Amino acid sequence: MAALKPRCQRRSRLDSAKPRTCSQSVVKTGRLLISHEAPITGGFAAEISSTVQEECFLNLEAPIARVCGYDTPFPHIFEPFYIPDKWKCFEAVKKMINY
């Protein structure tokens, strides 16, 4: 298992630097889990997953998992239920391992 923390959010930087690191990790592990707080639709995880899918399709042993926020507006009092936490990530890892 490898944990990567990309610090860039622009597509131009993503194309030049991070996919090599993500690709190396996917080739090594065969899996990818992406987590961020933004909604799942149209989020940064979609860009990462599409880039990795294009470059590492034959190396993937399980579908790319995205653990993100929901696609609905939410009041700030319910923020702990909206933001991905360690338990949501743990469930996604279990699904990937059992795939």
Stockholm file with secondary structure:
# STOCKHOLM 1.0

chainA/1-99         MAALKPRCQRRSRLDSAKPRTCSQSVVKTGRLLISHEAPITGGFAAEISSTVQEECFLNLEAPIARVCGYDTPFPHIFEPFYIPDKWKCFEAVKKMINY
#=GR chainA/1-99 SS CCCCCCCCCSHHHHHHTHHHHHHHHHHHHSCCEEEEEEESTTSHHHHHHHHHHHHHGGGCSSCCEEEEECSSCCCGGGHHHHSCCHHHHHHHHHHHHTC
#=GC SS_cons        CCCCCCCCCSHHHHHHTHHHHHHHHHHHHSCCEEEEEEESTTSHHHHHHHHHHHHHGGGCSSCCEEEEECSSCCCGGGHHHHSCCHHHHHHHHHHHHTC
//
